[in-house]
């Protein structure tokens, strides 16, 4: 499985099926997943570095990951809403 999709599934395990389906059909979603994987790798590097300057970078990447999580959750919510609308038509 794609590293970005794996990162999204780790972050949002309750939404595994939706993450996998969206990754197959939505290029923007896949891009966010790739960005998430990259940010997680950078976060881990800075966490291991243990340098004073790494603390600021760590906080930046943590903030970036939080923002990406919000974006992924929003796309999932929108997909659910569209599915609900389709079922009621």
QUICOR-V777957 format. One record per backbone hydrogen bond with DSSP energy under -0.5 kcal/mol. NH is the residue of the N-H (numbers start at 1). CO is the residue of the C=O. E is the energy in kcal/mol with one decimal. If there is no record, write none. Layout:
# QUICOR-V777957
<<NH;CO;E> <NH;CO;E>>
This chain:
# QUICOR-V777957
<<6;2;-2.5> <7;3;-2.2> <8;4;-2.1> <9;5;-2.5> <10;6;-2.4> <11;7;-2.1> <12;8;-2.6> <13;10;-0.5> <15;12;-2.0> <16;13;-1.3> <19;15;-3.0> <20;16;-2.6> <21;17;-2.4> <22;18;-3.0> <23;19;-2.4> <24;20;-1.1> <25;21;-1.0> <25;22;-0.5> <26;22;-2.6> <27;25;-0.5> <30;26;-2.2> <31;27;-2.4> <32;28;-2.1> <33;29;-2.2> <34;30;-2.4> <35;31;-2.5> <36;32;-2.4> <37;33;-2.3> <38;34;-2.5> <39;35;-2.6> <40;36;-2.6> <41;37;-2.2> <42;38;-2.3> <43;39;-2.5> <44;40;-2.3> <45;41;-2.2> <46;42;-2.3> <47;43;-2.2> <48;44;-2.2> <49;45;-1.6> <50;46;-1.1> <54;51;-1.1> <55;51;-0.8> <55;52;-0.9> <56;52;-0.6> <57;53;-1.2> <58;54;-3.2> <59;55;-2.1> <60;56;-2.1> <61;57;-2.7> <62;58;-2.5> <63;59;-2.2> <64;60;-2.4> <65;61;-2.6> <66;62;-2.2> <67;63;-2.2> <68;64;-2.5> <69;65;-2.5> <70;66;-1.9> <71;67;-2.1> <72;68;-2.7> <73;69;-2.6> <74;70;-2.2> <75;71;-2.1> <76;72;-2.2> <77;73;-2.7> <78;74;-2.6> <79;75;-2.3> <80;76;-2.4> <81;77;-2.5> <82;78;-2.3> <83;79;-2.2> <84;80;-2.6> <85;81;-2.5> <86;82;-2.4> <87;83;-1.8> <88;84;-1.3> <89;86;-0.7>>
